């Protein structure tokens, strides 16, 4: 009998397989942006499926990222998350690669478009595995909420050292910042830039590379640029929206 615990869910073997796949897409540069304001930028901004982008990043950025901050969608039970990914394999491939029978394949495919814990875990697992490979030896992954048990299967167990709070961290401040910038509320529960700035200050150095693969309104990118302006740092970011 083995000690410890395991987290099992419908789709876990499939999610593991996804984490090991090569990208099937091609990155198309935004020539207008790259030849305009972004001509001399050292930052990267991707739009598209973040799982595919994480696969693309493995070649050049493995062990290169100093800090990852993500605020992914969560399955709260209120229907605010449904499994969005299309299945990458045929029924025959699922049978041959994973040894699934017809009933197991049907159960796996039942999570598509559903709001369930298994659907959310299947969605997050390959992204976390790939993100971990991008982290430098002393890199840090910060996430907004509570998937500690899940994250321990993708990285080493770490105890919480402290809790930091300021009134400026309230989601209301993030909403007001977004309204001021965009004139309307587009992203739900945006994070205040001061909150992200403090996380980056605590968890990285003045020349660190910061990744956010659930970029949303790109508060993380804004925080990086503000910190550089304030302290003369040379931080860079990779955003995936």
C-alpha positions as CSV (number, residue, x, y, z in Angstrom):
1,X,0.0,0.0,0.0
2,X,1.4,3.4,-1.0
3,X,1.3,6.5,1.2
4,X,0.1,9.9,-0.1
5,X,-2.8,10.9,-2.3
6,X,-3.8,11.2,-5.9
7,X,-6.2,13.4,-7.8
8,X,-8.1,11.4,-10.4
9,X,-10.7,12.7,-12.7
10,X,-12.4,11.9,-16.1
11,X,-10.0,13.0,-18.7
12,X,-6.7,12.8,-16.8
13,X,-5.0,10.4,-19.1
14,X,-6.2,12.5,-22.1
15,X,-4.9,15.7,-20.5
16,X,-1.5,14.0,-19.9
17,X,-1.4,13.1,-23.6
18,X,-2.2,16.7,-24.6
19,X,0.7,18.0,-22.5
20,X,3.1,15.9,-24.6
21,X,1.9,16.8,-28.0
22,X,3.7,19.1,-30.5
23,X,1.9,22.2,-31.8
24,X,-0.3,21.8,-34.8
25,X,-0.6,25.5,-35.7
26,X,1.7,28.1,-37.2
27,X,2.4,31.4,-35.5
28,X,1.6,34.3,-37.9
29,X,3.4,37.6,-37.1
30,X,1.3,40.8,-36.9
31,X,3.4,42.7,-39.4
32,X,1.5,46.0,-38.8
33,X,2.3,45.9,-35.0
34,X,5.8,44.5,-35.4
35,X,6.8,47.3,-37.9
36,X,5.0,50.0,-36.0
37,X,4.9,50.7,-32.2
38,X,6.2,47.2,-31.4
39,X,9.2,47.4,-33.8
40,X,11.8,47.4,-31.0
41,X,9.9,45.6,-28.3
42,X,11.4,42.7,-26.5
43,X,7.9,41.6,-25.3
44,X,5.7,39.0,-26.9
45,X,1.9,39.1,-27.2
46,X,0.0,36.1,-28.6
47,X,-3.7,35.8,-29.4
48,X,-5.1,32.4,-29.8
49,X,-5.4,29.0,-28.0
50,X,-3.1,29.3,-25.0
51,X,-2.5,25.5,-25.0
52,X,-1.0,25.8,-28.5
53,X,1.0,28.8,-27.6
54,X,2.5,27.0,-24.6
55,X,3.5,24.2,-26.9
56,X,5.2,26.6,-29.2
57,X,7.1,28.3,-26.4
58,X,8.7,25.0,-25.2
59,X,11.4,25.3,-27.9
60,X,12.9,28.7,-27.1
61,X,11.7,29.4,-23.5
62,X,12.1,26.2,-21.6
63,X,13.6,27.0,-18.2
64,X,13.7,30.7,-19.2
65,X,10.6,32.2,-17.4
66,X,11.2,33.7,-14.0
67,X,7.6,34.3,-13.0
68,X,4.2,33.1,-14.2
69,X,1.0,34.8,-13.0
70,X,-2.4,33.5,-14.1
71,X,-6.0,34.2,-13.2
72,X,-7.7,31.3,-15.1
73,X,-11.5,30.8,-15.3
74,X,-12.8,28.8,-12.4
75,X,-15.6,26.3,-12.1
76,X,-17.7,27.8,-9.4
77,X,-20.7,25.7,-10.2
78,X,-22.6,28.8,-11.6
79,X,-22.0,27.9,-15.3
80,X,-19.2,30.5,-15.7
81,X,-16.8,27.8,-17.1
82,X,-17.5,25.2,-19.7
83,X,-14.9,23.0,-21.3
84,X,-13.9,24.9,-24.5
85,X,-11.3,22.6,-26.1
86,X,-12.0,20.5,-29.1
87,X,-10.9,16.9,-28.8
88,X,-7.7,16.4,-30.7
89,X,-8.1,12.6,-31.4
90,X,-10.6,10.3,-33.1
91,X,-12.3,7.5,-31.1
92,X,-9.8,5.0,-32.6
93,X,-6.9,7.1,-31.5
94,X,-8.3,7.4,-28.0
95,X,-8.7,3.6,-27.9
96,X,-5.2,2.9,-29.3
97,X,-3.3,5.6,-27.4
98,X,-5.1,5.5,-24.0
99,X,-6.7,2.0,-24.0
100,X,-10.2,3.5,-23.6
101,X,-13.2,1.3,-24.3
102,X,-16.4,2.8,-25.9
103,X,-18.0,3.6,-22.6
104,X,-14.8,5.4,-21.4
105,X,-14.6,7.4,-24.6
106,X,-18.2,8.4,-24.3
107,X,-17.6,9.6,-20.7
108,X,-14.5,11.5,-21.7
109,X,-16.3,13.3,-24.6
110,X,-19.3,14.1,-22.3
111,X,-17.2,16.8,-20.6
112,X,-17.1,19.0,-23.8
113,X,-19.2,22.1,-23.3
114,X,-19.9,21.1,-19.7
115,X,-19.3,22.9,-16.4
116,X,-17.9,20.3,-14.2
117,X,-14.8,19.8,-12.0
118,X,-13.5,17.0,-14.3
119,X,-13.9,19.4,-17.3
120,X,-12.0,22.1,-15.6
121,X,-9.2,19.8,-14.4
122,X,-8.9,18.4,-17.9
123,X,-8.6,21.9,-19.3
124,X,-6.0,23.1,-16.7
125,X,-3.8,20.0,-16.4
126,X,-1.9,20.2,-19.8
127,X,-1.5,24.0,-19.4
128,X,0.1,23.7,-16.0
129,X,2.4,20.9,-17.0
130,X,3.7,22.9,-20.0
131,X,3.9,26.1,-17.9
132,X,6.0,24.3,-15.3
133,X,8.6,23.3,-18.0
134,X,9.0,27.0,-18.9
135,X,9.9,28.0,-15.4
136,X,13.5,28.6,-14.5
137,X,15.0,26.6,-11.6
138,X,14.1,29.4,-9.2
139,X,11.0,30.5,-11.1
140,X,7.7,31.2,-9.4
141,X,4.1,30.4,-10.4
142,X,1.4,32.7,-8.9
143,X,-2.2,31.9,-9.4
144,X,-5.2,33.9,-8.2
145,X,-7.2,31.3,-6.4
146,X,-7.2,27.8,-4.9
147,X,-6.0,24.8,-6.9
148,X,-3.2,23.9,-4.4
149,X,-3.8,20.1,-4.4
150,X,-3.9,20.0,-8.2
151,X,-0.8,22.1,-8.6
152,X,1.2,19.8,-6.3
153,X,0.9,17.1,-9.0
154,X,2.7,19.4,-11.5
155,X,5.3,20.9,-9.2
156,X,6.9,20.5,-5.8
157,X,4.8,21.1,-2.6
158,X,5.4,24.4,-1.1
159,X,3.9,25.9,2.1
160,X,2.3,29.2,2.1
161,X,4.7,31.7,3.7
162,X,2.5,34.7,4.2
163,X,-0.6,36.5,3.1
164,X,-0.4,40.1,1.6
165,X,-3.4,42.4,1.5
166,X,-4.0,46.1,0.7
167,X,-7.3,47.9,0.1
168,X,-6.0,48.7,-3.4
169,X,-6.2,45.0,-4.2
170,X,-10.0,44.9,-4.3
171,X,-11.6,43.8,-7.6
172,X,-13.6,47.0,-7.5
173,X,-10.4,48.9,-8.2
174,X,-9.6,46.7,-11.1
175,X,-13.1,47.3,-12.6
176,X,-12.7,51.1,-12.2
177,X,-9.3,50.9,-13.9
178,X,-10.7,49.0,-16.8
179,X,-13.7,51.4,-17.1
180,X,-11.3,54.3,-17.2
181,X,-9.2,52.7,-19.9
182,X,-11.9,51.2,-22.1
183,X,-15.0,53.1,-21.2
184,X,-17.0,50.0,-20.4
185,X,-16.7,46.8,-18.5
186,X,-15.5,44.1,-20.8
187,X,-13.6,41.6,-18.5
188,X,-15.3,40.4,-15.3
189,X,-13.4,40.8,-12.1
190,X,-10.2,42.4,-13.5
191,X,-7.3,42.5,-11.1
192,X,-6.0,45.9,-9.9
193,X,-2.6,46.7,-11.4
194,X,-1.2,47.5,-7.9
195,X,-1.9,43.9,-6.9
196,X,0.0,42.5,-9.8
197,X,2.8,45.0,-9.4
198,X,3.4,43.9,-5.8
199,X,3.4,40.2,-6.8
200,X,6.0,40.8,-9.5
201,X,8.1,42.9,-7.1
202,X,8.0,40.1,-4.5
203,X,8.4,37.2,-6.9
204,X,10.9,38.4,-9.4
205,X,13.9,40.6,-10.2
206,X,14.3,43.8,-12.2
207,X,15.3,41.9,-15.3
208,X,12.9,39.0,-15.0
209,X,10.7,37.4,-17.8
210,X,7.0,37.3,-16.7
211,X,4.4,35.1,-18.4
212,X,0.6,35.3,-18.2
213,X,-1.2,32.8,-20.4
214,X,-4.7,34.0,-19.3
215,X,-3.9,37.6,-20.1
216,X,-7.5,39.0,-20.3
217,X,-7.2,42.8,-20.3
218,X,-3.3,42.4,-19.9
219,X,-3.1,43.9,-16.5
220,X,0.1,41.9,-16.0
221,X,1.7,43.5,-19.0
222,X,0.7,46.9,-17.7
223,X,2.2,46.1,-14.3
224,X,5.5,45.1,-15.9
225,X,5.7,48.3,-17.9
226,X,4.8,50.5,-14.9
227,X,7.4,48.8,-12.7
228,X,10.1,49.3,-15.3
229,X,9.2,53.0,-15.6
230,X,9.3,53.4,-11.8
231,X,12.6,51.6,-11.0
232,X,14.4,51.6,-14.3
233,X,14.1,47.8,-14.6
234,X,14.3,45.7,-17.7
235,X,11.5,43.2,-17.1
236,X,9.9,41.6,-20.1
237,X,6.6,39.8,-20.6
238,X,4.9,37.1,-22.6
239,X,1.1,37.5,-22.8
240,X,-1.3,35.0,-24.2
241,X,-4.9,36.2,-24.8
